[in-house]
Amino acid sequence: MAAQTTERLSGAAGLLRAAEILRNGGTAAFPTETVYGLGANALDPNAVEKIFVAKDRPSWDPLIVHVSDRAMLNSVAHVTPRAEALIAAFWPGPLTLLLPRTSSVPEAVTAGRPLVGVRMPAHPLAAALIREAGVPIAAPSANRFGHTSPTTARHVLDDLEGRIDAVLDGGPTSVGVESTVLDPNLMLIYRPGAITPEQLQPVAGPANLYHPPATPTTPQSLPSPGVGIRHYAPHARVLLVNTPVELQQSADDLLQSGESLGIMLPEGWLAPSSAVIFPWGDWHSPSTLAKNLFAGLRQLDEAGVSTILCPLPPAHGIGLAIRDRLHKAARAK
């Protein structure tokens, strides 16, 4: 694609400029509470196409639409009764609902599927930007397709400098992993996130996690963003471990074999001094681990390591989301 200048925006004037860019069919990255999103007018097919081009994103991968109020929601989706309860409980917040789309939503947004992913972000800057733009905003994560998601404006520029019109800097994101994606009709979680099965159950009943089919499937048949493919990945190879002992043994073996090693290291865990360490945070605070996950993977990548060792947190709460991202990042290319 042709190179362009990416504007760095901040503050009230920056918000107005980003909204103007979005209204006029351009692309602007902006912070949500989860990660930075790459936004374009969700009702403008030409604007939506710019997202796919900037990210090198394949056309079969649908986008999530961000709204600021009920009128905007009604313009893109038909709200089901169970969805009403979930919206009342969790919006604004990091929950994406798959709902029947209206005819105003371009085919490219849903990749031809009948359901559109919609959410109302809780980040005040994101909410203000969507209100000011006056249109629903399609916004996947603001990174090159398949790469580690961005949690700062600098991460966005590392991937998309010269490929998008602007980035609105709102500081680091607070959650650090993408929103939970839920089909409320099936109560099926396609992507775990900060809204957990334990939180969903008292509002709308038990929710099950989606498991990709055992036999290979075509990407075009995938039901939701972020499932069934290698994703969220740094350039370095990612290897996963379960215990402090396993981490130490794996680190020793990799260093002896000549690997340049990075480690996502929780507090209190031990690692060889010759490894590059990212201090991941308190192992007993999964929200801290989630917030630091992508920043740590990117920092270790920048250090030039060939392999990153990372422990898997327990499979409950937001730990489910961390494990999901790490398993996808560790898949072979």
N, C-alpha and C positions, 0 to 999 in steps of 0.2 A: 504494500500500500504506500501511497505517497506520504512523505514526511510532512509533519505540520508542527506548529508550535503549541505546546500544551500550557495553558495558563495555570498559574498557581494562585489560588484564591483563598481568602480567609475573611473572617469577620462579617459584619452586616453588608458591606459593599460587595464582598465576595459572594455572599448568598444571593444577592439580587442579580449579580452577573451570571452565576450558575443557573438560576431560574430562567433568565433570558435566553441562555444557550439552549436549555432544554425546550423551551417554548418554540424556539426557532429551528428545531430539528437536529440539534447537535448532541454531543455526548459529554457528560460531566460525571466524574467519580465523586462520591460523597460518603461520609461515615454513617453507618447505622450502629446500633448497639452491638451487632454481631461482628461483621467485617465491613470493609469498604465495598460499596457497590458501584458498578458502572452503569449510569443511568441514561435513558433516552425516552422520549415520549412513546408510551406503550400503544397509543392509538395511531401512530404514524409508521407505516411499514418501512419507509425509507430510513427513518431514524433508527428503527429497530435493527435494520440490516447493518447499520454502522457498528452496533455492539458486536455482532458476529464477526465482522471484518477485523475490528480492533483486537479482539481476543483470539482470533484464529479458532473460533468456536464452530463446531459442525452444526449444520442447520437442523439436525435431528434432536438436539438437546434443548428442551423448552426453557423459557425464562420465567422468573417470578416477577409479578407486578406489585408495586408498592403504592399504597393509597394513604390519604390523610383524613378522610371522613367517610360517612356512610353514603353520601351521594356519589362520591367517586367510586366506592366499592360497587354500588348498584350499576354503575355504568359499564363495569367489566365482568361481573359475575352475578349469578342467581344464588341467593343465600338460603341454604336449607335449614330446617328447624334445629338440628343438632349443631350446625355451624353457628347459629345464633347464640347458643349457650357457651360455646367455646370463645366466640368473639367477646361476649360479655365478661368472661373470666380472664382472658389472656391478652386482649388487645387494648392499647398498643403493646407490642412485645414480640419476642422472637418465635412466633408461631405462624407458619405458612399453611393455609388451608387450600386444598384442591377442590374447586367448586365448578359447577357448570358455567361455561363462559358465555358472554353475550355476543351478539353478532358484530359488535364494535371492535372486538379484539382481533387483530390481524392473525392470520394463520401462522405466521412465523413465530409469534410469541409462544404459542402452545405446540409448535411443530406438528400442527394438524390434529392434535388431540382435542377431545371434547371438554376437558377440564383445564382450568387455568389456576396456577398457584398465585395466591394473593396474601399479602400481609400488610399490617399497619405498623411501621417501625416506631419504637419507643424513643429513639435518639432525638432530642429536641431539634438539632440542626437538620436532620433528615426530614422530620415532620414539617418544619418551617419551609424547607426547600420545596417539598411537594405542594404545600399550600400555595406558595408564591408562584410556582410554575403553573398551577391550575390544571394540571393534567396528571393522570396516573403514570407512574414511572416504571418501566421495565428495567430491572437492575440485577444481573447476576454479579458474582464477585468480580472486583476490578483487577483482574490478573490475566495473564495469558492462559489459555485453556489448559486444564490439567495441572497447573502449577500451584504452589502453595498460596493460599488465600492471603490478601493484604489486610493488616490491622493498623497501618499508619499510612499517611499520604505518601511518605517516601517509598514504602513498598509498592504503592500504585505506580509511581514514576519509574521505579526499577523495571517494571514489566511493560508499562504502556506509554512511557515518554515518547512524544511525537506521533502517537497513534490515536489519541483522544483530544478533545478540545480543551478540557479543563479538569482540574482536581480541586475540590473544596476541602481544605484542611480543617478538621475538627478535633485533632489530637488522636491518641490511641483509642481503639474501641474497647468496650468494657467487658463484653462476653467472650469474644475471641474465636468462636466457632459459629458456623452458619446456623440459620433458623431450623427448628424442627419442621419437617414437611409431613403433613397428616392429611389423609383422605378421611374426612369425617363420616362419610357414608359407610365405609368399610371399617373405620377405626383402625387404619393401617398406617404405621409410621414408615414412610419411605426414607427419611433421613433423620436420625436422632439429633437433638440439639439441646438447648437450655431448658425448654419446656419438656419435662420428662414424662414417661408413662405413669409414674407415681402421681404426678400433678394432674394428668388428664383424667385418670379414672374416676375421681369423685364428681367430676363435671359432666363427663359424657360416656363413662363406662370403660372397661378394659380396652387397651390399645395393644396391638401386636406389632412386632417389628417385621418389616419386609425382608425376605431372604431371596436373593437372586436365584433363578432356576439352576438346577444342577447341570443341565446341559447348556452349552453355549447358545446365546441368543444374539440377534442382530441389534445394534444400537438403536435402530429406528423403533424397536418394540419396547424399549425401556419406558416404564410408566411415569417417571418423575425425574426432575433434575438430580444429578449427583449420585445415581445408583448404577451398579454393575460395571463400572469402568475404573481404570487407574486414575486417580484424581488427588488433589491436595498435595502433590508430590514436589519435594525439592529436587535439585539436579543430582545430589548425592544419592547413593543407594541407601534405603532405610531397612534396618534389621530390628526386629522386635524381640524383647525379652520379658520375662515375668517376675523375676526375683532379683534381689541384690547379688546373690551368689552367681546366678546365671549371667548377669551383666558383667561382673568382674571376670568370669571365665571367658566369656565371648570377647571382651575387650582385650584380654591378654592374647588370645588366639589370633585376633585380627591384627594386632600390632606386631606380633611375631611373624605374621605372613607379609608384612610390609605395607599394610593399609594405612592411609592417613585417616585418623578416626576422630569423629565428633560424638559427643554423648549428651543427650538430654538428661541431666542428672538431678534427681530430686534431692532435697535437703536431707543430710544424714547418710546418703548412700556414698560408697567409696568407688573410686575409679583411678586408673593409672595416671600418673602425672604427665605422661607424654601425650595423652589424648587432649583434644580441644573440648572444653567443657562449657555448656550453657547451663547456668543455674536455674533449673526449671521451677523451683518453688517447693512449698510444703506438700508432701505426698498425701497428706490427710486433708488437703483443701483442693478438691477437684475443680472448683471454679477458678482457682489460681492457675492450675495446670492448663485449663482450657484457655484462659486469657493469654497465657504465655506461649502456647503451643506453636502457632505459625511464626511468631517472631523468633522463637528459638530455632526452628528449622531453617528459616531464612538466614539467621546470623551464622549458623554452622556452615551453610552453603557459601556464604561470603568468605568464610575462613579457608575455603578451598579443600575441605575434607572430601574423601572419596566415599566414605561410609558413615552413616549416623546410626548409633545404637539408641534405642528408646524403649523404656519400660511401658507396659500396658497397665493402666489403672484398673481398679475393680469395675465390673460390668453392671453398674447401677448408677442412677442419677445422670449427671452430665458426663460421668465416666463412659457411658454408652456412646456419646457423641465423640469423645476423644478417641476411643477404640475404633470407631467407624472411620474417622479420618486417617488414623495411623495404618489400619489394615489396607485402605485404598492407596495410601502413599507408598506402602511397601510392596505393592503388586509389581511384578516384573513388567518392564516396558514391552 
